């Protein structure tokens, strides 16, 4: 987890799973916007969006 001076925090993590014979192993991060000490927005960014889409298709 990292914090910036402009009111954002970034959490880097790995999503893994199995579903209908498919495997998922994707790095990603979530960028949180923080205002008055509360999360007001979060956007998830995937390192391999094609692998993410194929897993959920």
PDBQT receptor file of N, H, CA, C and O in Angstrom, charges set to zero:
ATOM      1  N   UNK A   1       0.837  -1.156   0.000  1.00  0.00    +0.000 N 
ATOM      2  CA  UNK A   1       0.000   0.000   0.000  1.00  0.00    +0.000 C 
ATOM      3  C   UNK A   1       0.889   1.227   0.000  1.00  0.00    +0.000 C 
ATOM      4  O   UNK A   1       1.835   1.319   0.781  1.00  0.00    +0.000 OA
ATOM      5  N   UNK A   2       0.581   2.176  -0.883  1.00  0.00    +0.000 N 
ATOM      6  H   UNK A   2      -0.188   2.102  -1.517  1.00  0.00    +0.000 HD
ATOM      7  CA  UNK A   2       1.351   3.413  -0.972  1.00  0.00    +0.000 C 
ATOM      8  C   UNK A   2       0.384   4.593  -0.961  1.00  0.00    +0.000 C 
ATOM      9  O   UNK A   2      -0.741   4.484  -1.448  1.00  0.00    +0.000 OA
ATOM     10  N   UNK A   3       0.819   5.703  -0.411  1.00  0.00    +0.000 N 
ATOM     11  H   UNK A   3       1.733   5.792  -0.015  1.00  0.00    +0.000 HD
ATOM     12  CA  UNK A   3      -0.011   6.893  -0.334  1.00  0.00    +0.000 C 
ATOM     13  C   UNK A   3       0.688   8.047  -1.041  1.00  0.00    +0.000 C 
ATOM     14  O   UNK A   3       1.910   8.177  -0.973  1.00  0.00    +0.000 OA
ATOM     15  N   UNK A   4      -0.096   8.888  -1.722  1.00  0.00    +0.000 N 
ATOM     16  H   UNK A   4      -1.089   8.782  -1.778  1.00  0.00    +0.000 HD
ATOM     17  CA  UNK A   4       0.457  10.064  -2.375  1.00  0.00    +0.000 C 
ATOM     18  C   UNK A   4       0.000  11.313  -1.641  1.00  0.00    +0.000 C 
ATOM     19  O   UNK A   4      -0.871  11.253  -0.773  1.00  0.00    +0.000 OA
ATOM     20  N   UNK A   5       0.589  12.433  -1.994  1.00  0.00    +0.000 N 
ATOM     21  H   UNK A   5       1.296  12.482  -2.699  1.00  0.00    +0.000 HD
ATOM     22  CA  UNK A   5       0.238  13.696  -1.345  1.00  0.00    +0.000 C 
ATOM     23  C   UNK A   5      -1.056  14.286  -1.881  1.00  0.00    +0.000 C 
ATOM     24  O   UNK A   5      -1.583  15.227  -1.289  1.00  0.00    +0.000 OA
ATOM     25  N   UNK A   6      -1.589  13.761  -2.991  1.00  0.00    +0.000 N 
ATOM     26  H   UNK A   6      -1.161  12.996  -3.472  1.00  0.00    +0.000 HD
ATOM     27  CA  UNK A   6      -2.791  14.338  -3.604  1.00  0.00    +0.000 C 
ATOM     28  C   UNK A   6      -4.083  13.635  -3.184  1.00  0.00    +0.000 C 
ATOM     29  O   UNK A   6      -5.106  13.786  -3.851  1.00  0.00    +0.000 OA
ATOM     30  N   UNK A   7      -4.052  12.867  -2.083  1.00  0.00    +0.000 N 
ATOM     31  H   UNK A   7      -3.220  12.744  -1.541  1.00  0.00    +0.000 HD
ATOM     32  CA  UNK A   7      -5.264  12.245  -1.577  1.00  0.00    +0.000 C 
ATOM     33  C   UNK A   7      -5.585  10.907  -2.198  1.00  0.00    +0.000 C 
ATOM     34  O   UNK A   7      -6.747  10.500  -2.225  1.00  0.00    +0.000 OA
ATOM     35  N   UNK A   8      -4.578  10.216  -2.697  1.00  0.00    +0.000 N 
ATOM     36  H   UNK A   8      -3.635  10.546  -2.675  1.00  0.00    +0.000 HD
ATOM     37  CA  UNK A   8      -4.789   8.886  -3.269  1.00  0.00    +0.000 C 
ATOM     38  C   UNK A   8      -3.924   7.867  -2.540  1.00  0.00    +0.000 C 
ATOM     39  O   UNK A   8      -2.867   8.185  -1.996  1.00  0.00    +0.000 OA
ATOM     40  N   UNK A   9      -4.406   6.644  -2.549  1.00  0.00    +0.000 N 
ATOM     41  H   UNK A   9      -5.265   6.385  -2.991  1.00  0.00    +0.000 HD
ATOM     42  CA  UNK A   9      -3.638   5.516  -2.031  1.00  0.00    +0.000 C 
ATOM     43  C   UNK A   9      -3.736   4.393  -3.050  1.00  0.00    +0.000 C 
ATOM     44  O   UNK A   9      -4.768   4.223  -3.699  1.00  0.00    +0.000 OA
ATOM     45  N   UNK A  10      -2.661   3.628  -3.189  1.00  0.00    +0.000 N 
ATOM     46  H   UNK A  10      -1.822   3.767  -2.662  1.00  0.00    +0.000 HD
ATOM     47  CA  UNK A  10      -2.617   2.544  -4.170  1.00  0.00    +0.000 C 
ATOM     48  C   UNK A  10      -2.280   1.244  -3.447  1.00  0.00    +0.000 C 
ATOM     49  O   UNK A  10      -1.307   1.165  -2.698  1.00  0.00    +0.000 OA
ATOM     50  N   UNK A  11      -3.102   0.235  -3.688  1.00  0.00    +0.000 N 
ATOM     51  H   UNK A  11      -3.893   0.299  -4.297  1.00  0.00    +0.000 HD
ATOM     52  CA  UNK A  11      -2.832  -1.096  -3.166  1.00  0.00    +0.000 C 
ATOM     53  C   UNK A  11      -2.521  -2.035  -4.329  1.00  0.00    +0.000 C 
ATOM     54  O   UNK A  11      -3.307  -2.148  -5.269  1.00  0.00    +0.000 OA
ATOM     55  N   UNK A  12      -1.381  -2.704  -4.262  1.00  0.00    +0.000 N 
ATOM     56  H   UNK A  12      -0.742  -2.613  -3.498  1.00  0.00    +0.000 HD
ATOM     57  CA  UNK A  12      -0.969  -3.640  -5.310  1.00  0.00    +0.000 C 
ATOM     58  C   UNK A  12      -1.211  -5.057  -4.788  1.00  0.00    +0.000 C 
ATOM     59  O   UNK A  12      -0.844  -5.381  -3.658  1.00  0.00    +0.000 OA
ATOM     60  N   UNK A  13      -1.833  -5.898  -5.622  1.00  0.00    +0.000 N 
ATOM     61  H   UNK A  13      -2.131  -5.634  -6.540  1.00  0.00    +0.000 HD
ATOM     62  CA  UNK A  13      -2.137  -7.255  -5.191  1.00  0.00    +0.000 C 
ATOM     63  C   UNK A  13      -2.222  -8.198  -6.386  1.00  0.00    +0.000 C 
ATOM     64  O   UNK A  13      -2.100  -7.787  -7.540  1.00  0.00    +0.000 OA
ATOM     65  N   UNK A  14      -2.432  -9.459  -6.079  1.00  0.00    +0.000 N 
ATOM     66  H   UNK A  14      -2.531  -9.793  -5.141  1.00  0.00    +0.000 HD
ATOM     67  CA  UNK A  14      -2.535 -10.506  -7.100  1.00  0.00    +0.000 C 
ATOM     68  C   UNK A  14      -3.873 -11.215  -6.946  1.00  0.00    +0.000 C 
ATOM     69  O   UNK A  14      -4.242 -11.627  -5.846  1.00  0.00    +0.000 OA
ATOM     70  N   UNK A  15      -4.598 -11.353  -8.056  1.00  0.00    +0.000 N 
ATOM     71  H   UNK A  15      -4.298 -11.018  -8.949  1.00  0.00    +0.000 HD
ATOM     72  CA  UNK A  15      -5.859 -12.103  -8.063  1.00  0.00    +0.000 C 
ATOM     73  C   UNK A  15      -5.595 -13.497  -8.617  1.00  0.00    +0.000 C 
ATOM     74  O   UNK A  15      -5.014 -13.645  -9.692  1.00  0.00    +0.000 OA
ATOM     75  N   UNK A  16      -6.022 -14.517  -7.881  1.00  0.00    +0.000 N 
ATOM     76  H   UNK A  16      -6.494 -14.398  -7.007  1.00  0.00    +0.000 HD
ATOM     77  CA  UNK A  16      -5.892 -15.893  -8.352  1.00  0.00    +0.000 C 
ATOM     78  C   UNK A  16      -7.216 -16.613  -8.136  1.00  0.00    +0.000 C 
ATOM     79  O   UNK A  16      -7.996 -16.258  -7.252  1.00  0.00    +0.000 OA
ATOM     80  N   UNK A  17      -7.453 -17.619  -8.951  1.00  0.00    +0.000 N 
ATOM     81  H   UNK A  17      -6.819 -17.907  -9.670  1.00  0.00    +0.000 HD
ATOM     82  CA  UNK A  17      -8.662 -18.405  -8.778  1.00  0.00    +0.000 C 
ATOM     83  C   UNK A  17      -8.813 -19.483  -9.827  1.00  0.00    +0.000 C 
ATOM     84  O   UNK A  17      -8.075 -19.530 -10.812  1.00  0.00    +0.000 OA
ATOM     85  N   UNK A  18      -9.790 -20.351  -9.594  1.00  0.00    +0.000 N 
ATOM     86  H   UNK A  18     -10.389 -20.313  -8.795  1.00  0.00    +0.000 HD
ATOM     87  CA  UNK A  18     -10.168 -21.388 -10.551  1.00  0.00    +0.000 C 
ATOM     88  C   UNK A  18     -11.667 -21.322 -10.741  1.00  0.00    +0.000 C 
ATOM     89  O   UNK A  18     -12.420 -21.140  -9.784  1.00  0.00    +0.000 OA
ATOM     90  N   UNK A  19     -12.098 -21.474 -11.996  1.00  0.00    +0.000 N 
ATOM     91  H   UNK A  19     -11.486 -21.622 -12.773  1.00  0.00    +0.000 HD
ATOM     92  CA  UNK A  19     -13.529 -21.399 -12.300  1.00  0.00    +0.000 C 
ATOM     93  C   UNK A  19     -13.792 -22.161 -13.586  1.00  0.00    +0.000 C 
ATOM     94  O   UNK A  19     -13.190 -21.856 -14.616  1.00  0.00    +0.000 OA
ATOM     95  N   UNK A  20     -14.671 -23.138 -13.548  1.00  0.00    +0.000 N 
ATOM     96  H   UNK A  20     -15.159 -23.387 -12.711  1.00  0.00    +0.000 HD
ATOM     97  CA  UNK A  20     -15.044 -23.913 -14.742  1.00  0.00    +0.000 C 
ATOM     98  C   UNK A  20     -13.826 -24.411 -15.516  1.00  0.00    +0.000 C 
ATOM     99  O   UNK A  20     -13.802 -24.360 -16.746  1.00  0.00    +0.000 OA
ATOM    100  N   UNK A  21     -12.817 -24.891 -14.793  1.00  0.00    +0.000 N 
ATOM    101  H   UNK A  21     -12.836 -24.932 -13.794  1.00  0.00    +0.000 HD
ATOM    102  CA  UNK A  21     -11.614 -25.418 -15.431  1.00  0.00    +0.000 C 
ATOM    103  C   UNK A  21     -10.622 -24.356 -15.887  1.00  0.00    +0.000 C 
ATOM    104  O   UNK A  21      -9.588 -24.692 -16.463  1.00  0.00    +0.000 OA
ATOM    105  N   UNK A  22     -10.913 -23.085 -15.643  1.00  0.00    +0.000 N 
ATOM    106  H   UNK A  22     -11.754 -22.811 -15.175  1.00  0.00    +0.000 HD
ATOM    107  CA  UNK A  22     -10.006 -21.994 -16.022  1.00  0.00    +0.000 C 
ATOM    108  C   UNK A  22      -9.234 -21.541 -14.790  1.00  0.00    +0.000 C 
ATOM    109  O   UNK A  22      -9.734 -21.618 -13.668  1.00  0.00    +0.000 OA
ATOM    110  N   UNK A  23      -8.016 -21.070 -15.008  1.00  0.00    +0.000 N 
ATOM    111  H   UNK A  23      -7.609 -21.007 -15.920  1.00  0.00    +0.000 HD
ATOM    112  CA  UNK A  23      -7.179 -20.561 -13.921  1.00  0.00    +0.000 C 
ATOM    113  C   UNK A  23      -6.905 -19.085 -14.142  1.00  0.00    +0.000 C 
ATOM    114  O   UNK A  23      -6.729 -18.639 -15.276  1.00  0.00    +0.000 OA
ATOM    115  N   UNK A  24      -6.871 -18.339 -13.066  1.00  0.00    +0.000 N 
ATOM    116  H   UNK A  24      -7.014 -18.702 -12.145  1.00  0.00    +0.000 HD
ATOM    117  CA  UNK A  24      -6.576 -16.908 -13.107  1.00  0.00    +0.000 C 
ATOM    118  C   UNK A  24      -5.386 -16.621 -12.206  1.00  0.00    +0.000 C 
ATOM    119  O   UNK A  24      -5.326 -17.097 -11.072  1.00  0.00    +0.000 OA
ATOM    120  N   UNK A  25      -4.446 -15.847 -12.711  1.00  0.00    +0.000 N 
ATOM    121  H   UNK A  25      -4.494 -15.461 -13.632  1.00  0.00    +0.000 HD
ATOM    122  CA  UNK A  25      -3.296 -15.390 -11.932  1.00  0.00    +0.000 C 
ATOM    123  C   UNK A  25      -2.865 -14.057 -12.534  1.00  0.00    +0.000 C 
ATOM    124  O   UNK A  25      -2.056 -14.015 -13.461  1.00  0.00    +0.000 OA
ATOM    125  N   UNK A  26      -3.411 -12.973 -11.999  1.00  0.00    +0.000 N 
ATOM    126  H   UNK A  26      -4.068 -13.007 -11.246  1.00  0.00    +0.000 HD
ATOM    127  CA  UNK A  26      -3.221 -11.650 -12.593  1.00  0.00    +0.000 C 
ATOM    128  C   UNK A  26      -2.798 -10.645 -11.518  1.00  0.00    +0.000 C 
ATOM    129  O   UNK A  26      -3.409 -10.572 -10.452  1.00  0.00    +0.000 OA
ATOM    130  N   UNK A  27      -1.760  -9.884 -11.804  1.00  0.00    +0.000 N 
ATOM    131  H   UNK A  27      -1.263  -9.943 -12.670  1.00  0.00    +0.000 HD
ATOM    132  CA  UNK A  27      -1.373  -8.776 -10.932  1.00  0.00    +0.000 C 
ATOM    133  C   UNK A  27      -2.280  -7.587 -11.216  1.00  0.00    +0.000 C 
ATOM    134  O   UNK A  27      -2.690  -7.372 -12.357  1.00  0.00    +0.000 OA
ATOM    135  N   UNK A  28      -2.593  -6.817 -10.181  1.00  0.00    +0.000 N 
ATOM    136  H   UNK A  28      -2.260  -6.992  -9.255  1.00  0.00    +0.000 HD
ATOM    137  CA  UNK A  28      -3.402  -5.623 -10.384  1.00  0.00    +0.000 C 
ATOM    138  C   UNK A  28      -3.194  -4.665  -9.223  1.00  0.00    +0.000 C 
ATOM    139  O   UNK A  28      -2.516  -4.981  -8.245  1.00  0.00    +0.000 OA
ATOM    140  N   UNK A  29      -3.788  -3.497  -9.351  1.00  0.00    +0.000 N 
ATOM    141  H   UNK A  29      -4.339  -3.240 -10.145  1.00  0.00    +0.000 HD
ATOM    142  CA  UNK A  29      -3.745  -2.524  -8.276  1.00  0.00    +0.000 C 
ATOM    143  C   UNK A  29      -5.094  -1.813  -8.216  1.00  0.00    +0.000 C 
ATOM    144  O   UNK A  29      -5.836  -1.771  -9.197  1.00  0.00    +0.000 OA
ATOM    145  N   UNK A  30      -5.387  -1.265  -7.065  1.00  0.00    +0.000 N 
ATOM    146  H   UNK A  30      -4.784  -1.299  -6.269  1.00  0.00    +0.000 HD
ATOM    147  CA  UNK A  30      -6.576  -0.436  -6.901  1.00  0.00    +0.000 C 
ATOM    148  C   UNK A  30      -6.103   0.944  -6.465  1.00  0.00    +0.000 C 
ATOM    149  O   UNK A  30      -5.350   1.077  -5.500  1.00  0.00    +0.000 OA
ATOM    150  N   UNK A  31      -6.551   1.969  -7.185  1.00  0.00    +0.000 N 
ATOM    151  H   UNK A  31      -7.163   1.861  -7.969  1.00  0.00    +0.000 HD
ATOM    152  CA  UNK A  31      -6.251   3.354  -6.846  1.00  0.00    +0.000 C 
ATOM    153  C   UNK A  31      -7.468   3.913  -6.113  1.00  0.00    +0.000 C 
ATOM    154  O   UNK A  31      -8.558   3.999  -6.678  1.00  0.00    +0.000 OA
ATOM    155  N   UNK A  32      -7.273   4.289  -4.863  1.00  0.00    +0.000 N 
ATOM    156  H   UNK A  32      -6.387   4.219  -4.404  1.00  0.00    +0.000 HD
ATOM    157  CA  UNK A  32      -8.345   4.833  -4.047  1.00  0.00    +0.000 C 
ATOM    158  C   UNK A  32      -8.221   6.348  -3.961  1.00  0.00    +0.000 C 
ATOM    159  O   UNK A  32      -7.125   6.867  -3.751  1.00  0.00    +0.000 OA
ATOM    160  N   UNK A  33      -9.330   7.064  -4.121  1.00  0.00    +0.000 N 
ATOM    161  H   UNK A  33     -10.221   6.642  -4.291  1.00  0.00    +0.000 HD
ATOM    162  CA  UNK A  33      -9.388   8.494  -3.846  1.00  0.00    +0.000 C 
ATOM    163  C   UNK A  33      -9.903   8.643  -2.426  1.00  0.00    +0.000 C 
ATOM    164  O   UNK A  33     -10.914   8.047  -2.055  1.00  0.00    +0.000 OA
ATOM    165  N   UNK A  34      -9.196   9.448  -1.629  1.00  0.00    +0.000 N 
ATOM    166  H   UNK A  34      -8.375   9.933  -1.930  1.00  0.00    +0.000 HD
ATOM    167  CA  UNK A  34      -9.541   9.601  -0.221  1.00  0.00    +0.000 C 
ATOM    168  C   UNK A  34      -9.832  11.063   0.068  1.00  0.00    +0.000 C 
ATOM    169  O   UNK A  34      -9.073  11.949  -0.323  1.00  0.00    +0.000 OA
ATOM    170  N   UNK A  35     -10.948  11.307   0.762  1.00  0.00    +0.000 N 
ATOM    171  H   UNK A  35     -11.564  10.586   1.080  1.00  0.00    +0.000 HD
ATOM    172  CA  UNK A  35     -11.326  12.662   1.139  1.00  0.00    +0.000 C 
ATOM    173  C   UNK A  35     -11.811  12.629   2.585  1.00  0.00    +0.000 C 
ATOM    174  O   UNK A  35     -12.668  11.820   2.942  1.00  0.00    +0.000 OA
ATOM    175  N   UNK A  36     -11.267  13.497   3.399  1.00  0.00    +0.000 N 
ATOM    176  H   UNK A  36     -10.572  14.155   3.109  1.00  0.00    +0.000 HD
ATOM    177  CA  UNK A  36     -11.627  13.556   4.824  1.00  0.00    +0.000 C 
ATOM    178  C   UNK A  36     -11.493  12.204   5.506  1.00  0.00    +0.000 C 
ATOM    179  O   UNK A  36     -12.311  11.839   6.350  1.00  0.00    +0.000 OA
ATOM    180  N   UNK A  37     -10.452  11.462   5.135  1.00  0.00    +0.000 N 
ATOM    181  H   UNK A  37      -9.786  11.758   4.449  1.00  0.00    +0.000 HD
ATOM    182  CA  UNK A  37     -10.169  10.187   5.774  1.00  0.00    +0.000 C 
ATOM    183  C   UNK A  37     -11.043   9.032   5.329  1.00  0.00    +0.000 C 
ATOM    184  O   UNK A  37     -10.988   7.955   5.922  1.00  0.00    +0.000 OA
ATOM    185  N   UNK A  38     -11.865   9.239   4.276  1.00  0.00    +0.000 N 
ATOM    186  H   UNK A  38     -11.910  10.114   3.794  1.00  0.00    +0.000 HD
ATOM    187  CA  UNK A  38     -12.744   8.169   3.786  1.00  0.00    +0.000 C 
ATOM    188  C   UNK A  38     -12.503   7.913   2.308  1.00  0.00    +0.000 C 
ATOM    189  O   UNK A  38     -12.212   8.832   1.544  1.00  0.00    +0.000 OA
ATOM    190  N   UNK A  39     -12.629   6.651   1.916  1.00  0.00    +0.000 N 
ATOM    191  H   UNK A  39     -12.866   5.903   2.537  1.00  0.00    +0.000 HD
ATOM    192  CA  UNK A  39     -12.511   6.283   0.507  1.00  0.00    +0.000 C 
ATOM    193  C   UNK A  39     -13.776   6.750  -0.210  1.00  0.00    +0.000 C 
ATOM    194  O   UNK A  39     -14.887   6.386   0.174  1.00  0.00    +0.000 OA
ATOM    195  N   UNK A  40     -13.595   7.564  -1.260  1.00  0.00    +0.000 N 
ATOM    196  H   UNK A  40     -12.692   7.860  -1.571  1.00  0.00    +0.000 HD
ATOM    197  CA  UNK A  40     -14.752   8.042  -2.022  1.00  0.00    +0.000 C 
ATOM    198  C   UNK A  40     -14.825   7.421  -3.413  1.00  0.00    +0.000 C 
ATOM    199  O   UNK A  40     -15.846   7.537  -4.091  1.00  0.00    +0.000 OA
ATOM    200  N   UNK A  41     -13.748   6.763  -3.843  1.00  0.00    +0.000 N 
ATOM    201  H   UNK A  41     -12.918   6.669  -3.293  1.00  0.00    +0.000 HD
ATOM    202  CA  UNK A  41     -13.738   6.117  -5.153  1.00  0.00    +0.000 C 
ATOM    203  C   UNK A  41     -12.599   5.119  -5.187  1.00  0.00    +0.000 C 
ATOM    204  O   UNK A  41     -11.606   5.272  -4.476  1.00  0.00    +0.000 OA
ATOM    205  N   UNK A  42     -12.744   4.096  -6.017  1.00  0.00    +0.000 N 
ATOM    206  H   UNK A  42     -13.551   3.971  -6.595  1.00  0.00    +0.000 HD
ATOM    207  CA  UNK A  42     -11.684   3.116  -6.216  1.00  0.00    +0.000 C 
ATOM    208  C   UNK A  42     -11.727   2.597  -7.639  1.00  0.00    +0.000 C 
ATOM    209  O   UNK A  42     -12.793   2.236  -8.139  1.00  0.00    +0.000 OA
ATOM    210  N   UNK A  43     -10.569   2.558  -8.299  1.00  0.00    +0.000 N 
ATOM    211  H   UNK A  43      -9.704   2.851  -7.893  1.00  0.00    +0.000 HD
ATOM    212  CA  UNK A  43     -10.480   2.054  -9.670  1.00  0.00    +0.000 C 
ATOM    213  C   UNK A  43      -9.438   0.943  -9.715  1.00  0.00    +0.000 C 
ATOM    214  O   UNK A  43      -8.291   1.125  -9.308  1.00  0.00    +0.000 OA
ATOM    215  N   UNK A  44      -9.868  -0.216 -10.221  1.00  0.00    +0.000 N 
ATOM    216  H   UNK A  44     -10.801  -0.363 -10.551  1.00  0.00    +0.000 HD
ATOM    217  CA  UNK A  44      -8.971  -1.368 -10.303  1.00  0.00    +0.000 C 
ATOM    218  C   UNK A  44      -8.352  -1.424 -11.690  1.00  0.00    +0.000 C 
ATOM    219  O   UNK A  44      -9.038  -1.259 -12.699  1.00  0.00    +0.000 OA
ATOM    220  N   UNK A  45      -7.047  -1.660 -11.725  1.00  0.00    +0.000 N 
ATOM    221  H   UNK A  45      -6.490  -1.794 -10.906  1.00  0.00    +0.000 HD
ATOM    222  CA  UNK A  45      -6.289  -1.738 -12.979  1.00  0.00    +0.000 C 
ATOM    223  C   UNK A  45      -5.591  -3.099 -13.020  1.00  0.00    +0.000 C 
ATOM    224  O   UNK A  45      -4.913  -3.485 -12.068  1.00  0.00    +0.000 OA
ATOM    225  N   UNK A  46      -5.763  -3.823 -14.135  1.00  0.00    +0.000 N 
ATOM    226  H   UNK A  46      -6.313  -3.508 -14.909  1.00  0.00    +0.000 HD
ATOM    227  CA  UNK A  46      -5.212  -5.169 -14.279  1.00  0.00    +0.000 C 
ATOM    228  C   UNK A  46      -3.991  -5.157 -15.178  1.00  0.00    +0.000 C 
ATOM    229  O   UNK A  46      -3.968  -4.473 -16.201  1.00  0.00    +0.000 OA
ATOM    230  N   UNK A  47      -2.976  -5.917 -14.793  1.00  0.00    +0.000 N 
ATOM    231  H   UNK A  47      -2.994  -6.473 -13.961  1.00  0.00    +0.000 HD
ATOM    232  CA  UNK A  47      -1.773  -6.033 -15.602  1.00  0.00    +0.000 C 
ATOM    233  C   UNK A  47      -2.091  -6.746 -16.917  1.00  0.00    +0.000 C 
ATOM    234  O   UNK A  47      -1.569  -6.364 -17.965  1.00  0.00    +0.000 OA
ATOM    235  N   UNK A  48      -2.937  -7.773 -16.876  1.00  0.00    +0.000 N 
ATOM    236  H   UNK A  48      -3.361  -8.083 -16.025  1.00  0.00    +0.000 HD
ATOM    237  CA  UNK A  48      -3.294  -8.538 -18.075  1.00  0.00    +0.000 C 
ATOM    238  C   UNK A  48      -4.819  -8.599 -18.192  1.00  0.00    +0.000 C 
ATOM    239  O   UNK A  48      -5.449  -9.556 -17.741  1.00  0.00    +0.000 OA
ATOM    240  N   UNK A  49      -5.391  -7.583 -18.793  1.00  0.00    +0.000 N 
ATOM    241  H   UNK A  49      -4.880  -6.805 -19.159  1.00  0.00    +0.000 HD
ATOM    242  CA  UNK A  49      -6.847  -7.497 -18.919  1.00  0.00    +0.000 C 
ATOM    243  C   UNK A  49      -7.404  -8.623 -19.775  1.00  0.00    +0.000 C 
ATOM    244  O   UNK A  49      -8.533  -9.058 -19.547  1.00  0.00    +0.000 OA
ATOM    245  N   UNK A  50      -6.648  -9.110 -20.754  1.00  0.00    +0.000 N 
ATOM    246  H   UNK A  50      -5.731  -8.757 -20.940  1.00  0.00    +0.000 HD
ATOM    247  CA  UNK A  50      -7.106 -10.212 -21.608  1.00  0.00    +0.000 C 
ATOM    248  C   UNK A  50      -7.280 -11.498 -20.790  1.00  0.00    +0.000 C 
ATOM    249  O   UNK A  50      -8.251 -12.230 -20.980  1.00  0.00    +0.000 OA
ATOM    250  N   UNK A  51      -6.346 -11.767 -19.891  1.00  0.00    +0.000 N 
ATOM    251  H   UNK A  51      -5.557 -11.172 -19.737  1.00  0.00    +0.000 HD
ATOM    252  CA  UNK A  51      -6.460 -12.957 -19.036  1.00  0.00    +0.000 C 
ATOM    253  C   UNK A  51      -7.652 -12.817 -18.091  1.00  0.00    +0.000 C 
ATOM    254  O   UNK A  51      -8.357 -13.794 -17.837  1.00  0.00    +0.000 OA
ATOM    255  N   UNK A  52      -7.882 -11.614 -17.571  1.00  0.00    +0.000 N 
ATOM    256  H   UNK A  52      -7.309 -10.821 -17.777  1.00  0.00    +0.000 HD
ATOM    257  CA  UNK A  52      -9.033 -11.356 -16.687  1.00  0.00    +0.000 C 
ATOM    258  C   UNK A  52     -10.335 -11.611 -17.435  1.00  0.00    +0.000 C 
ATOM    259  O   UNK A  52     -11.227 -12.290 -16.927  1.00  0.00    +0.000 OA
ATOM    260  N   UNK A  53     -10.440 -11.060 -18.650  1.00  0.00    +0.000 N 
ATOM    261  H   UNK A  53      -9.715 -10.509 -19.062  1.00  0.00    +0.000 HD
ATOM    262  CA  UNK A  53     -11.653 -11.242 -19.456  1.00  0.00    +0.000 C 
ATOM    263  C   UNK A  53     -11.879 -12.706 -19.811  1.00  0.00    +0.000 C 
ATOM    264  O   UNK A  53     -13.011 -13.189 -19.759  1.00  0.00    +0.000 OA
ATOM    265  N   UNK A  54     -10.807 -13.420 -20.173  1.00  0.00    +0.000 N 
ATOM    266  H   UNK A  54      -9.888 -13.028 -20.215  1.00  0.00    +0.000 HD
ATOM    267  CA  UNK A  54     -10.942 -14.833 -20.559  1.00  0.00    +0.000 C 
ATOM    268  C   UNK A  54     -11.411 -15.678 -19.372  1.00  0.00    +0.000 C 
ATOM    269  O   UNK A  54     -12.181 -16.623 -19.546  1.00  0.00    +0.000 OA
ATOM    270  N   UNK A  55     -10.952 -15.341 -18.182  1.00  0.00    +0.000 N 
ATOM    271  H   UNK A  55     -10.327 -14.573 -18.041  1.00  0.00    +0.000 HD
ATOM    272  CA  UNK A  55     -11.363 -16.094 -16.998  1.00  0.00    +0.000 C 
ATOM    273  C   UNK A  55     -12.855 -15.934 -16.723  1.00  0.00    +0.000 C 
ATOM    274  O   UNK A  55     -13.513 -16.901 -16.337  1.00  0.00    +0.000 OA
ATOM    275  N   UNK A  56     -13.391 -14.756 -16.910  1.00  0.00    +0.000 N 
ATOM    276  H   UNK A  56     -12.857 -13.971 -17.224  1.00  0.00    +0.000 HD
ATOM    277  CA  UNK A  56     -14.806 -14.491 -16.602  1.00  0.00    +0.000 C 
ATOM    278  C   UNK A  56     -15.735 -14.740 -17.765  1.00  0.00    +0.000 C 
ATOM    279  O   UNK A  56     -16.952 -14.682 -17.590  1.00  0.00    +0.000 OA
ATOM    280  N   UNK A  57     -15.206 -15.017 -18.955  1.00  0.00    +0.000 N 
ATOM    281  H   UNK A  57     -14.218 -15.064 -19.097  1.00  0.00    +0.000 HD
ATOM    282  CA  UNK A  57     -16.058 -15.257 -20.138  1.00  0.00    +0.000 C 
ATOM    283  C   UNK A  57     -16.752 -16.607 -20.058  1.00  0.00    +0.000 C 
ATOM    284  O   UNK A  57     -17.503 -16.970 -20.964  1.00  0.00    +0.000 OA
TER     285      UNK A  57
